[in-house]
C-alpha cells in the first residue's frame, strides 16, 4: 500500500493532465484487482469510480470474507501446531448463512492454518476483502447459472452490485477479433508448447487423462513419484505438464521421474513443461483432468466439458 498507492495515484493524475492538454477523454473509472486495494483507494482519493475484479471463485470470496469472523470467535489463529493434525480442523462451522451446514474449518482457504495472529496472508485477505465494500461494483469471472446463490450472498455482504463476466475464456473468444492485439495478450507464466496438441490429434476421443498442477504449485519428489506410478498403474494414456520447478528445493522435476516409470508408460504418455491448457481441455481426446483446483483451471475445464479429479493445494 505504501509503495503502490502513491505511484498509481500519480499515474492517474499524469494521465488525466495529459488527456486534458491533448483534448482526450480522461480516466473516470478504475478497474482494479480485488486484492490490490491501493487501486480502489487511489480512485476514491481522486473522486473516481472503481470496480474491483475478483479473479478467484465466488465460494473463495465467501471463505475469505468470514476470516474476520473466525478470528472474532477465537477459532483462528490456531492455538498450536498440533491442531493441524489432531482433528481440530474438522471443527464444524455451521453459522455461515450461504454455506453448507457441514462446512468444516479445513474447508476454508488455507491461510487460516496459522498459529500467528499477525500472519501476513491471514490479515492481508481480511483487509483486502473488507475494502471491496468501498467499490462502486464488483466484477467476477463466473456465470449466474453456476454461482447464483453465492453471487446473491456476495451482493448482500458487500452491499454492492455484482457483475458476472465469465467464463472470461469464452467472453474473450466471442468478442475479441483474432487479429486484435488484445487477442495476443496471455496470462501464462510459462512458454507454451504446441507439440501436445499435435500428440492429442492421434488419440481416440475421451481417452486421455490431462494432468496439470498449475503454474506455482510445488510438491515433494516423493509426491511426484507417487503421482507418476498412480498414472502408470491406471493403464490410461495421459498428457502431463511437468514444470521444471514442480519439485520444491530440487532439480528439474522431469529428472526426478524414475526410468522405470518412463519405460512402463512409453507409447501412452507425453510429458510437457507447459501447453495451451484451454485448447487441450477442449480437445476431443481429453476425457479427464487431474488438477490442483485453481479457479482458472476449474472454469476452463467447465468450458471444455471435462470432468475433474482434484488435488487442492493452497488458498481457496
PyMOL commands that set and color helices and strands:
alter all, ss='L'
color gray80, all
select helices_A, chain A and resi 4-22+37-45+58-65+67-72+81-84+88-90+105-107+110-112+120-134+144-158+168-175+181-184+195-200+221-234+253-256+259-264+277-281+295-304
alter helices_A, ss='H'
color red, helices_A
select strands_A, chain A and resi 29-33+49-54+137-140+161-164+208-212+237-241+269-272+286-291+308-310
alter strands_A, ss='S'
color yellow, strands_A
deselect
rebuild
show_as cartoon
